[in-house]
Amino acid sequence: MPRTSAGLLLFRDGAAGLEVLVGHMGGPFWARKDAGAWTIPKGEIEPDEDPHAAALREFAEELGVPAPDPVEPDLDLGEMRQRSGKVVRAWARRGDLDVSTIVSNVAIIEWPPRSGWQDEVPELDRAAWFSPTEAAPLLITGQSTFLDRLLPLL
């Protein structure tokens, strides 16, 4: 059975129109990459955990702050399969967040690969607001599907 993650795509009405909040993956592998190095805040669903609850938990863990309270029901964006085989389930929520306040949780990685050396890196090293058009090429392959599904729901 494939690994399954759940995430929350925060969106707002910015000065220039619709904006979505995405995070840049942390660690040395992603440090100098931009295109394909961003993601919606997401993480693996624990056994017997409600997927929507997992999306909210992961948002708080990866950004260091809870998701803003909903002003309307969250929008179910369905699921998609990444190239790695991981299934990602996502919801969208209207809300705002000061990205300068994020402090991501950390992950332990082996770096360089197969070296035996371990390093602690933030899961997300920064977050930013982008228009859907700007965000699409930055996201991990396939996650722009969620942007395509969000737009008609608004």
DSSP file (Angstrom, degrees, kcal/mol; ACC not computed):
  #  RESIDUE AA STRUCTURE BP1 BP2  ACC     N-H-->O    O-->H-N    N-H-->O    O-->H-N    TCO  KAPPA ALPHA  PHI   PSI    X-CA   Y-CA   Z-CA
    1    1 A M              0   0    0      0, 0.0     3,-0.1     0, 0.0     2,-0.0   0.000 360.0 360.0 360.0 133.4    0.0    0.0    0.0
    2    2 A P        -     0   0    0      0, 0.0    84,-0.1     0, 0.0     2,-0.1  -0.304 360.0-100.0 -69.5 151.9    1.4    3.4   -0.9
    3    3 A R        -     0   0    0     41,-0.0    84,-2.9     1,-0.0     2,-0.4  -0.434  40.1-150.3 -64.9 144.7    2.3    6.0    1.7
    4    4 A T  E     -a   87   0A   0     41,-0.2    41,-2.2    82,-0.2     2,-0.3  -0.981  13.9-174.1-126.2 131.8   -0.4    8.6    2.1
    5    5 A S  E     -aB  88  44A   0     82,-3.0    84,-2.6    -2,-0.4     2,-0.4  -0.815  10.3-150.1-116.8 159.6    0.1   12.2    3.2
    6    6 A A  E     +aB  89  43A   0     37,-2.7    37,-1.6    -2,-0.3     2,-0.3  -0.987  19.1 177.3-130.4 142.1   -2.4   14.9    3.9
    7    7 A G  E     -aB  90  42A   0     82,-2.3    84,-1.8    -2,-0.4     2,-0.5  -0.929  24.9-134.0-143.5 165.5   -2.0   18.6    3.4
    8    8 A L  E     -a   91   0A   0     33,-1.8     2,-0.8    47,-0.3    84,-0.2  -0.985  11.4-156.6-124.9 123.0   -3.6   22.0    3.7
    9    9 A L  E     -a   92   0A   0     82,-3.2    84,-2.0    -2,-0.5     2,-0.3  -0.876  15.3-155.1 -98.9 107.5   -3.3   24.6    0.9
   10   10 A L  E     -a   93   0A   0     -2,-0.8    11,-2.5    11,-0.5     2,-0.3  -0.640  16.0-177.6 -83.0 138.9   -3.9   28.0    2.5
   11   11 A F  E     +aC  94  20A   0     82,-2.5    84,-2.7    -2,-0.3     2,-0.3  -0.963   7.3 175.5-137.0 156.3   -5.2   30.7    0.1
   12   12 A R  E     - C   0  19A   0      7,-2.3     7,-2.6    -2,-0.3     2,-0.9  -0.957  39.8-102.2-150.0 165.2   -6.0   34.4    0.4
   13   13 A D  E     - C   0  18A   0     -2,-0.3     5,-0.2     5,-0.2     2,-0.1  -0.851  49.2-171.0 -92.6 104.4   -7.1   37.4   -1.7
   14   14 A G  E >   - C   0  17A   0      3,-2.9     3,-1.4    -2,-0.9     5,-0.0  -0.247  40.9 -89.8 -88.9 179.9   -3.9   39.3   -2.1
   15   15 A A  T 3  S+     0   0    0      1,-0.3     3,-0.1    -2,-0.1    -1,-0.1   0.831 129.8  37.6 -59.7 -33.5   -3.3   42.8   -3.5
   16   16 A A  T 3  S-     0   0    0      1,-0.3     2,-0.3     2,-0.0    -1,-0.3   0.252 127.4 -86.7-103.8  12.2   -2.9   41.3   -7.0
   17   17 A G  E <  S+C   14   0A   0     -3,-1.4    -3,-2.9   114,-0.0    -1,-0.3  -0.834  84.9   8.5 120.7-160.1   -5.5   38.6   -6.7
   18   18 A L  E     -C   13   0A   0     -2,-0.3     2,-0.3    -5,-0.2    -5,-0.2  -0.307  61.5-175.2 -62.4 136.2   -5.6   35.0   -5.4
   19   19 A E  E     -C   12   0A   0     -7,-2.6    -7,-2.3   112,-0.2     2,-0.3  -0.977  10.0-156.0-132.2 147.6   -2.5   33.8   -3.6
   20   20 A V  E     -CD  11 130A   0    110,-3.3   110,-2.3    -2,-0.3     2,-0.6  -0.923  17.4-126.8-122.0 149.5   -1.5   30.4   -2.2
   21   21 A L  E     + D   0 129A   0    -11,-2.5   -11,-0.5    -2,-0.3     2,-0.3  -0.848  35.3 166.6 -98.7 122.6    0.9   29.6    0.6
   22   22 A V  E     - D   0 128A   0    106,-2.2   106,-2.4    -2,-0.6     2,-0.4  -0.929  24.2-133.6-131.8 158.6    3.6   27.0   -0.2
   23   23 A G  E     -ED  39 127A   0     16,-3.1    16,-2.6    -2,-0.3     2,-0.5  -0.877  11.9-128.7-117.2 146.0    6.8   26.0    1.5
   24   24 A H  E     -ED  38 126A   0    102,-3.0   101,-2.3    -2,-0.4   102,-0.9  -0.787  35.5-114.2 -90.2 129.4   10.3   25.4    0.3
   25   25 A M  E     - D   0 124A   0     12,-2.5    99,-0.3    -2,-0.5    98,-0.1  -0.365  32.9-131.2 -67.9 139.6   11.8   22.1    1.3
   26   26 A G        +     0   0    0     97,-2.1     4,-0.2    96,-0.3     3,-0.2  -0.316  55.2  63.7 -88.1 169.7   14.7   22.3    3.7
   27   27 A G  S >> S-     0   0    0      1,-0.1     4,-1.0     2,-0.1     3,-0.6  -0.144  89.9 -70.7 102.5 164.4   18.1   20.6    3.7
   28   28 A P  T 34 S+     0   0    0      0, 0.0     4,-0.4     0, 0.0     3,-0.2   0.791 122.8  61.6 -64.9 -30.8   21.1   20.6    1.4
   29   29 A F  T 34 S+     0   0    0      1,-0.2     3,-0.2    -3,-0.2    -2,-0.1   0.888 116.2  31.9 -62.2 -37.8   19.5   18.7   -1.5
   30   30 A W  T X4 S+     0   0    0     -3,-0.6     3,-2.0    -4,-0.2    -1,-0.2   0.526  91.1 100.9 -96.4  -8.2   16.9   21.5   -2.0
   31   31 A A  T 3< S+     0   0    0     -4,-1.0    -1,-0.2     1,-0.3    -2,-0.1   0.819  92.4  30.4 -53.2 -41.7   19.1   24.5   -0.9
   32   32 A R  T 3  S+     0   0    0     -4,-0.4     2,-0.3    -3,-0.2    -1,-0.3   0.225 104.4  94.3-104.8  14.5   19.9   25.7   -4.4
   33   33 A K    <   +     0   0    0     -3,-2.0     3,-0.1     1,-0.1    -3,-0.0  -0.809  33.4 160.8-108.3 148.2   16.7   24.5   -6.1
   34   34 A D    >   +     0   0    0     -2,-0.3     3,-2.1     1,-0.3     4,-0.2   0.585  58.7  69.9-125.3 -63.7   13.6   26.5   -6.8
   35   35 A A  T 3  S+     0   0    0      1,-0.3   103,-0.3     2,-0.1    -1,-0.3  -0.433 119.1   6.3 -62.9 127.6   11.5   24.9   -9.5
   36   36 A G  T 3  S+     0   0    0    101,-0.8    -1,-0.3    -2,-0.2   105,-0.2   0.577 107.7  97.4  77.4   9.7   10.1   21.6   -8.2
   37   37 A A    <   +     0   0    0     -3,-2.1   -12,-2.5   101,-0.6     2,-0.3   0.272  63.6  84.1-113.0   9.0   11.4   22.3   -4.7
   38   38 A W  E     +Ef  24 139A   0    100,-2.2   102,-1.9    -4,-0.2     2,-0.3  -0.775  52.4 177.3-112.2 157.6    8.2   23.7   -3.1
   39   39 A T  E     -E   23   0A   0    -16,-2.6   -16,-3.1    -2,-0.3    -2,-0.0  -0.974  36.2-101.2-151.0 159.4    5.3   21.9   -1.6
   40   40 A I        -     0   0    0     -2,-0.3     2,-0.3   -18,-0.2   -31,-0.1  -0.649  60.7 -90.0 -76.3 148.4    2.0   22.4    0.2
   41   41 A P  S    S+     0   0    0      0, 0.0   -33,-1.8     0, 0.0     2,-0.3  -0.464  76.2 139.1 -61.5 119.7    2.5   21.8    3.9
   42   42 A K  E     +B    7   0A   0     -2,-0.3     2,-0.3   -35,-0.2   -35,-0.2  -0.951  25.8 174.4-155.9 168.0    1.7   18.1    4.3
   43   43 A G  E     -B    6   0A   0    -37,-1.6   -37,-2.7    -2,-0.3    15,-0.1  -0.978  41.9 -58.3-172.1 173.3    2.8   14.9    6.0
   44   44 A E  E     -B    5   0A   0     -2,-0.3     2,-0.4   -39,-0.3   -39,-0.3  -0.293  47.8-121.3 -68.5 142.8    2.1   11.3    6.5
   45   45 A I        -     0   0    0    -41,-2.2   -41,-0.2     1,-0.0    -1,-0.1  -0.688  27.3-127.7 -82.1 129.9   -1.2   10.2    8.0
   46   46 A E    >   -     0   0    0     -2,-0.4     3,-2.2     1,-0.1     8,-0.1  -0.397  41.9 -78.8 -72.9 154.7   -0.8    8.2   11.2
   47   47 A P  T 3  S+     0   0    0      0, 0.0    -1,-0.1     0, 0.0     3,-0.1  -0.302 118.2   5.0 -54.6 135.3   -2.6    4.9   11.5
   48   48 A D  T 3  S+     0   0    0      1,-0.2     2,-0.3    -3,-0.1    -2,-0.1   0.604  99.0 137.8  64.2  14.5   -6.3    5.4   12.3
   49   49 A E    <   -     0   0    0     -3,-2.2    -1,-0.2     1,-0.0    -4,-0.0  -0.722  62.4-112.3 -90.6 139.8   -5.9    9.2   12.0
   50   50 A D     >  -     0   0    0     -2,-0.3     4,-2.3     1,-0.1     5,-0.2  -0.541  24.9-133.9 -64.8 128.3   -8.6   11.2   10.2
   51   51 A P  H  > S+     0   0    0      0, 0.0     4,-2.1     0, 0.0    -1,-0.1   0.868 104.3  50.0 -57.3 -39.4   -6.9   12.6    7.0
   52   52 A H  H  > S+     0   0    0      2,-0.2     4,-1.9     1,-0.2     5,-0.2   0.914 110.6  49.7 -66.5 -41.1   -8.3   16.1    7.5
   53   53 A A  H  > S+     0   0    0      1,-0.2     4,-2.4     2,-0.2    -1,-0.2   0.884 109.5  52.8 -62.3 -38.1   -7.1   16.1   11.1
   54   54 A A  H  X S+     0   0    0     -4,-2.3     4,-2.9     2,-0.2     5,-0.2   0.892 105.8  53.9 -64.0 -39.5   -3.7   15.0    9.8
   55   55 A A  H  X S+     0   0    0     -4,-2.1     4,-2.0     1,-0.2   -47,-0.3   0.914 111.2  45.1 -61.1 -43.2   -3.6   17.8    7.3
   56   56 A L  H  X S+     0   0    0     -4,-1.9     4,-1.9     2,-0.2    11,-0.3   0.897 114.0  49.4 -68.1 -40.3   -4.2   20.4   10.1
   57   57 A R  H  X S+     0   0    0     -4,-2.4     4,-2.3     1,-0.2    -2,-0.2   0.934 112.4  47.4 -63.1 -46.6   -1.6   18.7   12.3
   58   58 A E  H  X S+     0   0    0     -4,-2.9     4,-2.9     1,-0.2     5,-0.3   0.864 107.4  56.3 -65.4 -36.7    1.0   18.6    9.6
   59   59 A F  H  X S+     0   0    0     -4,-2.0     4,-1.9    -5,-0.2     6,-0.4   0.948 110.8  44.8 -57.7 -48.5    0.4   22.3    8.7
   60   60 A A  H  X S+     0   0    0     -4,-1.9     4,-1.8     1,-0.2    -2,-0.2   0.886 115.3  47.9 -64.5 -39.8    1.1   23.2   12.3
   61   61 A E  H  < S+     0   0    0     -4,-2.3    44,-1.5     1,-0.2    -2,-0.2   0.916 115.2  43.3 -67.8 -43.0    4.2   21.0   12.5
   62   62 A E  H  < S+     0   0    0     -4,-2.9    62,-0.3    42,-0.2    -1,-0.2   0.763 126.4  30.7 -78.7 -24.2    5.7   22.2    9.2
   63   63 A L  H  < S-     0   0    0     -4,-1.9    40,-1.7    -5,-0.3    -2,-0.2   0.564  98.9-126.8-109.2 -12.1    5.0   25.9    9.7
   64   64 A G  S  < S+     0   0    0     -4,-1.8    -4,-0.1    -5,-0.3    -3,-0.1   0.525  83.7  77.2  80.3   3.7    5.3   26.1   13.5
   65   65 A V  S    S-     0   0    0     -6,-0.4    -2,-0.2    -5,-0.2    -1,-0.2  -0.990  85.9-105.2-141.3 147.3    1.9   27.8   13.8
   66   66 A P        -     0   0    0      0, 0.0     3,-0.1     0, 0.0    -9,-0.1  -0.327  46.1 -92.8 -69.2 157.4   -1.6   26.3   13.6
   67   67 A A        -     0   0    0    -11,-0.3    30,-0.1     1,-0.1    -7,-0.0  -0.390  52.6 -94.4 -62.9 145.2   -3.7   27.0   10.5
   68   68 A P        -     0   0    0      0, 0.0    -1,-0.1     0, 0.0     3,-0.1  -0.266  51.8 -89.3 -57.4 149.9   -5.9   30.0   10.8
   69   69 A D        -     0   0    0      1,-0.1     2,-0.1    -3,-0.1    24,-0.0  -0.328  52.5-101.2 -59.2 143.0   -9.4   29.3   12.0
   70   70 A P        -     0   0    0      0, 0.0    -1,-0.1     0, 0.0    25,-0.1  -0.413  27.4-168.8 -70.3 141.9  -11.8   28.6    9.1
   71   71 A V  S    S+     0   0    0     23,-0.5    24,-0.1     1,-0.3    -2,-0.1   0.512  82.5   6.6-100.6 -11.0  -14.1   31.3    7.9
   72   72 A E  S    S-     0   0    0     22,-0.2    -1,-0.3     3,-0.0    22,-0.2  -0.928 107.1 -62.9-156.4 167.5  -15.9   28.8    5.7
   73   73 A P        -     0   0    0      0, 0.0    21,-0.1     0, 0.0    -2,-0.1  -0.293  60.5-103.8 -60.0 143.0  -15.8   25.0    5.3
   74   74 A D        -     0   0    0     19,-0.1     2,-0.5     1,-0.1    19,-0.2  -0.360  34.8-119.6 -63.8 147.9  -12.5   23.7    4.0
   75   75 A L  E     -G   92   0A   0     17,-2.7    17,-2.3    -3,-0.1     2,-0.6  -0.812  17.8-133.0 -95.4 124.8  -12.5   22.7    0.3
   76   76 A D  E     -G   91   0A   0     -2,-0.5    15,-0.2    15,-0.2     3,-0.1  -0.679  22.1-177.5 -79.1 116.7  -11.7   19.1   -0.4
   77   77 A L  E     -     0   0A   0     13,-2.5    14,-0.2    -2,-0.6    -1,-0.1   0.345  32.2-137.4 -97.3   4.8   -9.2   19.0   -3.3
   78   78 A G  E     -     0   0A   0     12,-0.5    12,-2.4    71,-0.0    -1,-0.3  -0.363  31.1 -62.5  76.7-154.6   -9.1   15.2   -3.5
   79   79 A E  E     -G   89   0A   0     10,-0.2     2,-0.3    -3,-0.1    10,-0.2  -0.897  37.2-170.4-133.7 162.4   -5.9   13.3   -3.9
   80   80 A M  E     -G   88   0A   0      8,-2.1     8,-3.2    -2,-0.3     2,-0.5  -0.964  23.7-121.9-145.8 159.1   -3.0   12.8   -6.4
   81   81 A R  E     -G   87   0A   0     -2,-0.3     6,-0.2     6,-0.2     5,-0.1  -0.919  23.3-144.1-108.4 126.0   -0.1   10.4   -6.7
   82   82 A Q    >   -     0   0    0      4,-3.1     3,-2.2    -2,-0.5    60,-0.1  -0.368  32.7-101.6 -79.6 165.5    3.4   11.8   -6.8
   83   83 A R  T 3  S+     0   0    0     58,-0.4    -1,-0.1     1,-0.3    59,-0.1   0.821 123.0  62.4 -57.0 -31.5    6.1   10.3   -9.0
   84   84 A S  T 3  S-     0   0    0      2,-0.1    -1,-0.3     1,-0.1     3,-0.1   0.627 120.2-110.2 -68.8 -12.4    7.5    8.6   -5.9
   85   85 A G  S <  S+     0   0    0     -3,-2.2    -2,-0.1     1,-0.4     2,-0.1   0.203  73.6 139.2  99.2 -14.3    4.2    6.7   -5.6
   86   86 A K        -     0   0    0    -84,-0.1    -4,-3.1    -5,-0.1     2,-0.5  -0.406  48.4-137.0 -65.1 137.8    3.1    8.6   -2.5
   87   87 A V  E     -aG   4  81A   0    -84,-2.9   -82,-3.0    -6,-0.2     2,-0.5  -0.838  16.9-161.2 -95.8 131.8   -0.5    9.6   -2.4
   88   88 A V  E     -aG   5  80A   0     -8,-3.2    -8,-2.1    -2,-0.5     2,-0.4  -0.966   4.7-166.9-117.4 128.3   -1.3   13.2   -1.3
   89   89 A R  E     -aG   6  79A   0    -84,-2.6   -82,-2.3    -2,-0.5     2,-0.3  -0.932  17.9-173.6-110.3 135.3   -4.7   14.2   -0.1
   90   90 A A  E     -a    7   0A   0    -12,-2.4   -13,-2.5    -2,-0.4   -12,-0.5  -0.949  21.0-168.1-138.5 153.4   -5.4   17.9    0.3
   91   91 A W  E     -aG   8  76A   0    -84,-1.8   -82,-3.2    -2,-0.3     2,-0.4  -0.906  18.8-137.7-127.0 158.0   -7.8   20.5    1.5
   92   92 A A  E     -aG   9  75A   0    -17,-2.3   -17,-2.7    -2,-0.3     2,-0.4  -0.937  17.0-172.3-118.9 143.9   -7.8   24.3    0.9
   93   93 A R  E     -a   10   0A   0    -84,-2.0   -82,-2.5    -2,-0.4     2,-0.4  -0.999  23.6-127.6-137.4 134.1   -8.7   26.9    3.5
   94   94 A R  E     +a   11   0A   0     -2,-0.4   -23,-0.5   -84,-0.2     2,-0.3  -0.660  59.7 108.8 -76.1 130.8   -9.1   30.6    3.1
   95   95 A G        -     0   0    0    -84,-2.7     2,-0.3    -2,-0.4    -2,-0.1  -0.964  55.9-111.9 174.8 173.8   -6.9   32.4    5.6
   96   96 A D        +     0   0    0     -2,-0.3     2,-0.3   -84,-0.1   -85,-0.0  -0.908  23.4 179.3-127.9 154.4   -3.8   34.6    6.1
   97   97 A L        -     0   0    0     -2,-0.3     2,-0.9   -30,-0.1    -2,-0.0  -0.964  32.1-123.6-155.9 135.3   -0.5   33.9    7.8
   98   98 A D    >   -     0   0    0     -2,-0.3     3,-1.9     1,-0.2     4,-0.1  -0.739  22.3-159.2 -80.6 108.2    2.6   36.0    8.3
   99   99 A V  G >  S+     0   0    0     -2,-0.9     3,-1.1     1,-0.3    28,-0.3   0.668  84.3  72.0 -67.8 -15.5    5.3   33.8    6.6
  100  100 A S  G 3  S+     0   0    0      1,-0.2    -1,-0.3    26,-0.1    -2,-0.0   0.617  92.8  59.1 -73.1  -9.1    8.1   35.6    8.6
  101  101 A T  G <  S+     0   0    0     -3,-1.9    -1,-0.2     2,-0.0    -2,-0.2   0.453  76.9 119.7 -97.1  -1.7    6.8   33.8   11.7
  102  102 A I    <   +     0   0    0     -3,-1.1     2,-0.3    -4,-0.1   -38,-0.2  -0.384  32.5 176.4 -73.7 143.5    7.3   30.2   10.5
  103  103 A V        -     0   0    0    -40,-1.7    22,-0.1    -2,-0.1   -40,-0.1  -0.844  21.3-150.0-142.0 100.1    9.6   27.8   12.4
  104  104 A S        -     0   0    0     20,-0.5   -42,-0.2    -2,-0.3   -41,-0.1  -0.281  17.0-110.3 -73.5 154.1    9.4   24.3   10.9
  105  105 A N        -     0   0    0    -44,-1.5    18,-2.6    17,-0.1    19,-0.4  -0.287  41.8-114.2 -69.4 170.4    9.9   21.1   12.7
  106  106 A V  E     -H  122   0B   0     16,-0.3     2,-0.3    17,-0.1    -1,-0.1  -0.748  20.3-157.2-113.9 158.4   13.1   19.2   11.8
  107  107 A A  E     -H  121   0B   0     14,-3.2    14,-2.8    -2,-0.3     2,-0.6  -0.945  19.7-126.8-126.8 150.3   14.0   16.0   10.2
  108  108 A I  E     +H  120   0B   0     -2,-0.3     2,-0.3    12,-0.2    12,-0.2  -0.884  35.2 177.2 -99.6 125.6   17.2   13.9   10.5
  109  109 A I  E     -H  119   0B   0     10,-2.9    10,-2.8    -2,-0.6     2,-0.7  -0.853  34.0-117.0-124.2 159.5   18.7   13.0    7.2
  110  110 A E  E     -H  118   0B   0     -2,-0.3     8,-0.2     8,-0.2     4,-0.1  -0.879  41.6-147.0 -94.4 118.9   21.8   11.2    6.0
  111  111 A W  S    S+     0   0    0      6,-1.7    -2,-0.0    -2,-0.7     3,-0.0  -0.992  77.9  24.6-143.4 133.0   24.0   13.7    4.2
  112  112 A P  S >  S-     0   0    0      0, 0.0     3,-1.8     0, 0.0     5,-0.4   0.665 112.8 -99.5 -62.3 160.4   25.8   13.2    1.9
  113  113 A P  T 3  S+     0   0    0      0, 0.0    -2,-0.1     0, 0.0    -4,-0.0  -0.187 102.9   6.7 -54.6 140.8   23.8   10.2    0.9
  114  114 A R  T 3  S+     0   0    0      1,-0.1    -3,-0.1    -4,-0.1     0, 0.0   0.669  98.0 112.8  60.7  20.8   25.3    6.8    2.0
  115  115 A S  S <  S-     0   0    0     -3,-1.8     3,-0.1     2,-0.2    -1,-0.1   0.684  79.6-128.4 -91.3 -20.5   27.9    8.6    4.0
  116  116 A G        +     0   0    0      1,-0.3     2,-0.3    -4,-0.3    -2,-0.0   0.329  69.4 125.7  86.1  -9.1   26.7    7.5    7.4
  117  117 A W        -     0   0    0     -5,-0.4    -6,-1.7     2,-0.0     2,-0.4  -0.668  47.4-153.6 -84.9 136.2   26.7   11.2    8.6
  118  118 A Q  E     -H  110   0B   0     -2,-0.3     2,-0.3    -8,-0.2    -8,-0.2  -0.884  12.7-177.2-113.7 145.4   23.4   12.5   10.0
  119  119 A D  E     -H  109   0B   0    -10,-2.8   -10,-2.9    -2,-0.4     2,-0.6  -0.974  24.0-129.1-138.0 150.6   22.2   16.1   10.0
  120  120 A E  E     +H  108   0B   0     -2,-0.3   -12,-0.2   -12,-0.2   -93,-0.1  -0.897  35.1 171.2-102.3 123.4   19.2   17.8   11.4
  121  121 A V  E     -H  107   0B   0    -14,-2.8   -14,-3.2    -2,-0.6     2,-0.1  -0.946  37.3-102.7-131.7 151.4   17.4   20.0    8.8
  122  122 A P  E     -H  106   0B   0      0, 0.0   -96,-0.3     0, 0.0   -16,-0.3  -0.486  23.7-134.5 -69.3 142.6   14.1   21.9    8.8
  123  123 A E  S    S+     0   0    0    -18,-2.6   -97,-2.1     1,-0.3     2,-0.4   0.917  99.8  21.5 -63.0 -40.7   11.3   20.2    6.8
  124  124 A L  E     -D   25   0A   0    -19,-0.4   -20,-0.5   -99,-0.3    -1,-0.3  -0.998  66.2-168.5-124.6 130.0   10.5   23.6    5.3
  125  125 A D  E    S-     0   0A   0   -101,-2.3     2,-0.3    -2,-0.4  -100,-0.1   0.646  73.3  -7.4 -93.1 -14.4   13.2   26.3    5.3
  126  126 A R  E     -D   24   0A   0   -102,-0.9  -102,-3.0   -23,-0.0     2,-0.3  -0.971  58.4-146.4-167.2 164.4   10.8   29.1    4.3
  127  127 A A  E     +D   23   0A   0    -28,-0.3     2,-0.3    -2,-0.3  -104,-0.2  -0.954  17.8 179.6-135.6 155.9    7.3   29.7    3.1
  128  128 A A  E     -D   22   0A   0   -106,-2.4  -106,-2.2    -2,-0.3     2,-0.5  -0.991  29.1-114.8-154.8 157.8    5.9   32.3    0.7
  129  129 A W  E     +D   21   0A   0     -2,-0.3     2,-0.3  -108,-0.2  -108,-0.2  -0.834  39.6 169.9 -95.2 132.1    2.7   33.5   -0.9
  130  130 A F  E     -D   20   0A   0   -110,-2.3  -110,-3.3    -2,-0.5    -2,-0.0  -0.957  38.5-106.5-136.4 155.1    2.5   33.2   -4.7
  131  131 A S     >  -     0   0    0     -2,-0.3     4,-2.7  -112,-0.3     3,-0.2  -0.466  43.5-107.7 -68.4 156.9   -0.2   33.5   -7.3
  132  132 A P  H  > S+     0   0    0      0, 0.0     4,-2.2     0, 0.0    -1,-0.1   0.870 122.3  54.3 -55.6 -36.1   -1.3   30.1   -8.6
  133  133 A T  H  4 S+     0   0    0      1,-0.2    14,-0.0     2,-0.2    -3,-0.0   0.891 112.4  42.4 -65.9 -39.5    0.5   30.8  -11.9
  134  134 A E  H  4 S+     0   0    0     -3,-0.2     4,-0.5     1,-0.2    -1,-0.2   0.879 115.7  49.9 -71.9 -38.2    3.7   31.6  -10.0
  135  135 A A  H >X S+     0   0    0     -4,-2.7     4,-1.6     1,-0.2     3,-1.1   0.851  93.7  74.1 -71.2 -35.7    3.3   28.6   -7.7
  136  136 A A  T 3< S+     0   0    0     -4,-2.2     3,-0.4     1,-0.3     8,-0.2   0.875  99.7  41.0 -51.7 -50.8    2.6   25.9  -10.3
  137  137 A P  T 34 S+     0   0    0      0, 0.0  -101,-0.8     0, 0.0    -1,-0.3   0.699 113.4  56.3 -74.7 -14.3    6.2   25.5  -11.7
  138  138 A L  T <4 S+     0   0    0     -3,-1.1  -100,-2.2    -4,-0.5  -101,-0.6   0.783  90.3  91.6 -82.2 -28.0    7.7   25.7   -8.2
  139  139 A L  B  < S-f   38   0A   0     -4,-1.6  -100,-0.2    -3,-0.4     3,-0.2  -0.271  92.1 -89.4 -71.6 152.4    5.7   22.8   -6.8
  140  140 A I    >   -     0   0    0   -102,-1.9     3,-2.3     1,-0.2     4,-0.4  -0.290  68.2 -76.6 -51.3 141.6    6.8   19.2   -6.7
  141  141 A T  T 3  S+     0   0    0      1,-0.3   -58,-0.4  -105,-0.2    -1,-0.2  -0.171 119.6  16.5 -48.6 127.8    5.7   17.6   -9.9
  142  142 A G  T >  S+     0   0    0     -3,-0.2     3,-1.7   -60,-0.1    -1,-0.3  -0.018  96.7  95.8  99.6 -29.3    1.9   16.8   -9.7
  143  143 A Q  T X>  +     0   0    0     -3,-2.3     3,-1.7     1,-0.3     4,-0.6   0.724  68.0  75.3 -70.7 -17.7    1.0   19.0   -6.8
  144  144 A S  H 3> S+     0   0    0     -4,-0.4     4,-2.2     1,-0.3     3,-0.4   0.703  77.7  79.7 -64.4 -15.2   -0.1   21.8   -9.2
  145  145 A T  H <> S+     0   0    0     -3,-1.7     4,-1.8     1,-0.2    -1,-0.3   0.874  87.1  56.3 -53.8 -38.2   -3.1   19.5   -9.7
  146  146 A F  H <> S+     0   0    0     -3,-1.7     4,-1.8    -4,-0.2    -1,-0.2   0.857 104.8  50.6 -66.9 -34.0   -4.4   21.0   -6.4
  147  147 A L  H  X S+     0   0    0     -4,-0.6     4,-2.0    -3,-0.4    -1,-0.2   0.920 108.9  52.0 -66.3 -43.1   -4.2   24.5   -7.8
  148  148 A D  H  < S+     0   0    0     -4,-2.2    -2,-0.2     1,-0.2    -1,-0.2   0.847 113.0  45.3 -61.5 -34.0   -6.1   23.4  -10.9
  149  149 A R  H  X S+     0   0    0     -4,-1.8     4,-0.6    -5,-0.2    -1,-0.2   0.797 109.9  55.0 -80.1 -28.6   -8.8   21.9   -8.6
  150  150 A L  H >X S+     0   0    0     -4,-1.8     3,-1.3     1,-0.2     4,-0.7   0.935  96.8  63.3 -69.7 -46.4   -8.9   25.0   -6.3
  151  151 A L  H >< S+     0   0    0     -4,-2.0     3,-1.1     1,-0.3    -1,-0.2   0.858 101.9  47.2 -53.3 -47.1   -9.6   27.6   -9.0
  152  152 A P  H 34 S+     0   0    0      0, 0.0    -1,-0.3     0, 0.0    -2,-0.2   0.753 107.1  60.0 -68.5 -20.1  -13.0   26.3  -10.2
  153  153 A L  H <<        0   0    0     -3,-1.3    -2,-0.2    -4,-0.6    -3,-0.1   0.635 360.0 360.0 -80.4 -12.8  -14.2   26.0   -6.5
  154  154 A L    <<        0   0    0     -3,-1.1    -1,-0.2    -4,-0.7    -3,-0.1   0.465 360.0 360.0 -91.0 360.0  -13.7   29.7   -5.8
